[in-house]
Amino acid sequence: PSARMSWLWGDALVALGQGRVPEAESLLSEMRAAAEEAAMRGAANGVSPYAPVWITTIEALVLEAIGYQDQAIETARQAADVEAALPVDFGPPLAYRPAREVHADLLRGAGYLDDAISAYRMQLVRTPDRLRTLAGLAEAAIAAEAYEIALDAKDRMRAHMVRDPEQPANRYTQLIAHLDGLGTGTGMSGR
């Protein structure tokens, strides 16, 4: 059941990323059905403790895609709170897109920049130096004119990319180049 749930979750993320919302909604229904089926069979031990996080994260992203931004943010926060109570993964991550990162992305997209910065920082406690989280933090910090935070995120991204040059770096390299253009002169605040 966990492998199927993981595949459904990944497929739903891809569908949402490509704007195929009805497909993501269908996959979300399959995820819910798989979780209910496992519970009815008493197969809870065969279902990842991350299953509720996966389901709720997809719910949040579907809500955002259909225009319910406030509900999406709250749903993502709920998923992030559940995930925070679970043990940190070792080895390949069970969550390819952590719920707190989704929450932070939704906050940033809605313009709640200080809250987004806080959420990205919370995620970085759980997954230190995760490039996607650092990039989100840098982007939120730039938008909030919190340049010292953005520059710190840049330095952490650069250090990570030196340690692991096989990471897909296209977006991150562009962001680092943009951040390299920032200074610490007049008008730049460091929150």
C-alpha positions in Angstrom: 0.0 0.0 0.0 2.8 2.5 0.8 4.5 2.0 -2.6 1.2 2.6 -4.4 0.4 5.6 -2.3 3.9 7.0 -3.0 3.4 6.6 -6.7 0.0 8.2 -6.7 1.4 11.1 -4.7 4.3 11.6 -7.2 1.9 11.3 -10.2 -0.4 13.9 -8.6 2.5 16.3 -8.0 3.5 15.9 -11.7 0.0 16.4 -12.9 -0.3 19.6 -10.8 3.0 20.9 -12.0 1.8 20.5 -15.6 -1.6 22.1 -14.9 -3.6 18.9 -15.1 -5.8 19.6 -12.1 -8.6 17.1 -12.9 -6.0 14.3 -13.2 -4.6 15.4 -9.8 -8.0 15.4 -8.3 -8.6 11.8 -9.6 -5.2 10.7 -8.2 -6.1 12.3 -4.9 -9.4 10.3 -4.8 -7.3 7.2 -5.5 -5.0 8.1 -2.6 -7.9 8.5 -0.2 -9.4 5.2 -1.4 -6.1 3.3 -1.0 -5.8 4.7 2.6 -9.4 3.7 3.4 -8.9 0.3 1.9 -5.8 -0.3 3.9 -7.5 0.8 7.1 -10.5 -1.5 6.4 -8.2 -4.5 5.9 -6.4 -3.6 9.1 -3.2 -3.1 7.0 -2.2 0.1 8.8 1.2 -1.3 9.3 1.6 -1.6 5.6 0.8 2.1 5.0 3.5 4.7 5.5 2.9 7.1 8.4 3.5 9.8 5.8 0.3 8.8 3.9 -1.8 11.4 5.7 0.8 14.0 4.9 0.9 13.1 1.2 -2.9 13.2 1.0 -3.2 16.5 2.8 -0.4 18.1 0.8 -2.1 17.1 -2.5 -5.4 18.5 -1.1 -3.6 21.8 -0.4 -2.1 22.0 -3.9 -5.4 21.1 -5.6 -7.2 23.8 -3.5 -4.6 26.3 -4.6 -4.9 25.3 -8.2 -8.7 25.8 -8.2 -8.4 29.2 -6.6 -8.9 28.6 -2.8 -5.7 30.1 -1.7 -6.6 30.7 2.0 -7.9 27.1 2.4 -4.8 25.8 0.6 -2.5 27.6 3.0 -4.4 26.2 6.0 -4.5 22.7 4.6 -0.7 22.8 3.9 -0.1 24.1 7.4 -2.0 21.1 8.8 0.0 18.7 6.6 3.2 20.3 7.8 2.3 20.0 11.4 1.5 16.3 11.0 4.8 15.8 9.1 6.7 17.6 11.9 5.5 15.1 14.4 6.9 12.2 12.3 10.5 11.0 12.6 13.0 12.5 10.2 13.8 10.3 7.2 17.1 8.6 6.7 18.2 7.5 3.3 16.1 8.5 0.3 13.4 10.9 1.5 9.8 9.6 1.9 8.6 13.1 1.0 10.1 14.4 -2.2 8.4 17.7 -1.5 8.1 18.3 2.2 4.8 19.7 3.5 6.4 22.6 5.3 8.0 23.6 2.0 4.7 23.4 0.3 3.2 25.6 3.0 6.0 28.1 2.7 5.6 28.2 -1.1 1.9 28.9 -0.8 2.5 31.6 1.8 5.1 33.2 -0.5 2.7 33.0 -3.4 0.0 34.8 -1.4 2.4 37.5 -0.4 2.8 36.5 3.3 6.5 36.9 3.0 7.5 37.0 6.7 5.4 33.9 7.4 7.0 32.2 4.3 10.5 33.0 5.5 9.6 31.5 8.9 8.2 28.4 7.3 11.2 27.9 5.1 13.4 28.3 8.1 11.4 25.7 10.0 11.8 23.3 7.0 15.5 23.8 6.9 15.7 22.6 10.5 14.2 19.3 9.3 16.1 19.1 6.0 19.2 21.3 6.3 20.6 22.7 3.0 17.7 21.4 0.8 18.3 23.4 -2.4 14.6 23.9 -3.2 13.9 25.1 0.3 16.9 27.4 0.3 15.8 28.8 -3.1 12.3 29.5 -1.8 13.8 31.2 1.2 16.0 33.3 -1.0 13.1 34.3 -3.2 10.9 35.2 -0.3 13.7 37.2 1.3 14.3 39.1 -1.9 10.6 40.0 -2.2 10.6 41.0 1.5 13.8 43.1 0.9 15.5 40.9 3.6 18.7 40.8 1.6 21.0 39.4 4.4 18.7 36.4 4.6 18.7 36.0 0.8 22.5 36.2 0.7 22.9 33.7 3.5 20.6 31.3 1.6 22.7 31.9 -1.5 25.9 31.0 0.4 24.3 27.8 1.7 23.1 26.9 -1.8 26.5 27.5 -3.3 28.2 25.4 -0.6 25.7 22.6 -1.1 26.2 22.6 -4.9 30.0 22.4 -4.4 29.5 19.3 -2.2 27.0 17.7 -4.6 27.6 18.9 -8.1 25.3 16.3 -9.6 22.2 18.2 -8.3 20.0 19.7 -11.1 21.3 23.2 -10.8 19.8 25.2 -13.6 17.2 27.2 -11.6 19.5 27.4 -8.6 22.5 28.6 -10.6 20.3 31.4 -12.0 19.2 32.4 -8.6 22.7 32.4 -7.2 23.8 34.6 -10.1 21.0 37.0 -9.3 21.9 37.0 -5.6 25.6 37.6 -6.5 24.4 40.9 -7.8 23.1 42.0 -4.4 25.2 43.9 -2.1 24.7 45.0 1.5 24.5 48.7 0.7 21.9 51.3 1.5 18.2 50.3 1.4 18.8 46.6 2.1 17.4 45.3 5.3 18.5 42.2 7.1 15.5 40.7 8.9 
